[in-house]
């Protein structure tokens, strides 16, 4: 068996071939589903709706109230969000960093494992981490 005399030439040829195949592939819309084995997969993934009972909402508020994760407006990074008005379906400002729920709370309420939270002023904001949209606002009652 003979070894190629110019390995760099072979590498360039292979790269050129891969690039031309990729360029010749049909381009679909960027927002449409991606075809994968087993069927199409959405490029805009969403989480199932979070339908919490009053008892579950109270458990969440109690568990988060004890945690030291409140947004501090003394920090330069959080100052732009000081006048933010939270609400359901509102995007979280980039200045606010969501936290994962504590494990004991996720064990009690497994539906929370896909969500994050922000302790903002006197509220707990439950956030979809995929798009930073607020899905629920829970008052802490210690405003």
N, C-alpha and C positions, 0 to 999 in steps of 0.2 A: 504494500500500500504506500502510495506516495503522499507526502505532506504538502499542503499548499505552499507555494513559494512566497506568497504575499498575503499573510494573514490580515493585514490592515485593509487590503483591497477587498478581501472576502467579507470583512465586517461592514465596509461601506456599501457593498452590493446588497447585503442582507438588510441593512437599514433602509436603503433606497427602495427595496422591494416592499418592506413593511409600510413605509410611508405612502407609497403609491396605492397599496391595497386599502389603507385607511382613508385616503382621499377619494377613492372610487366608491367607497361605501355610501349608500344613500343616507342623507342627513334628515333626521326627523325633527319636528319642532322641539324646542328645548323644554317646553312645559308639558308635553304629552307623556303618556306612560312609556316606560322602557320595556321592551320585550325581553324576557328572560325565560329560562327553562321553568316550566310550571305556569306560565302566563305572564301578563303585563304587570309591572310594578310601578306605582305612582311615583312621580318625582316630587310630589307635594304631600309627604306623609302627614297623617293627622292621628291624633290620639282619640280613643273613644271618649264620649262625653262623660264628664265627672258629675254624677248626680248624687250629692251628699245629703244625708238626712240632717236634721237639726242636732241630733245626738253626735253624729260624726263631726259636724262642724265645731261643736263644743269641745270634743276631744282634741281636735287639731289645734284650736285656739289655746287650750290649756297646755298642750305639749310644747307649743312654740313660744308661749308667753315666758316660760322659764329659761329659754335659750338666749344667750347673749349674741344675737345676730342682727340686731336692729341697725338700720341704715344710719350712719353718723354723718351729719351734714358739716361737721368740722373738717372732714376729709375733703381735699381739693377735688378728688375724682367724683364725689357724690353731689357737690354743690349744684351742678347744672340740673339735677332732678329735684331740687328743693321745692319747687312750685308744681311738681307733677300731680295731676289729679287722676288717681287710679280708678278703673272701672272695668267691668267685664267686657271682653273683646278689644281692650285697649292694649297697644304694644308697650312693653316695658322699655324705658329709656336705657341706652347703653351704659349709662353711669351707674345703674343699679345692677348688682350681681346676685343672681338667685343662688340658693343653697339647696342641697338635697334634703329631703325630710329625714328625721332621725329614724334609725332602724327599728326601735320598738314601736314607733307609730306606723311604719310600713308593715310590720308584722300584724298589727291590729287592723290596719286598713290597707290591704294590698293594692287597691286601686290607685293609691298615691305614689307607687314606685316609679311611675313614668313622669311624674310631675316634680317641679321644684317650688320653692317658696321664697318670698322676700318679706321680711318684717319691716314694714314701712309705716312710720309714725304710729298710729294706733290701730293698724290693720295688718292682717296676714294676707298677702297676695299669692294666690296659687297660680303658677305660671307653667305654660306649655314650653318646655325647653327647646323644642324644635323650631318654633317661630317667635318665642318670647311674648306670646299673647297671654294676657291675664284671663283665666277661666273662672275664677271665683275670688271674691273679696270677703274676708271674715273679720268682723270687728273684734279687737282684743278687749275693749271695754276699759282700758286704762289710759285714755287719751290725754 
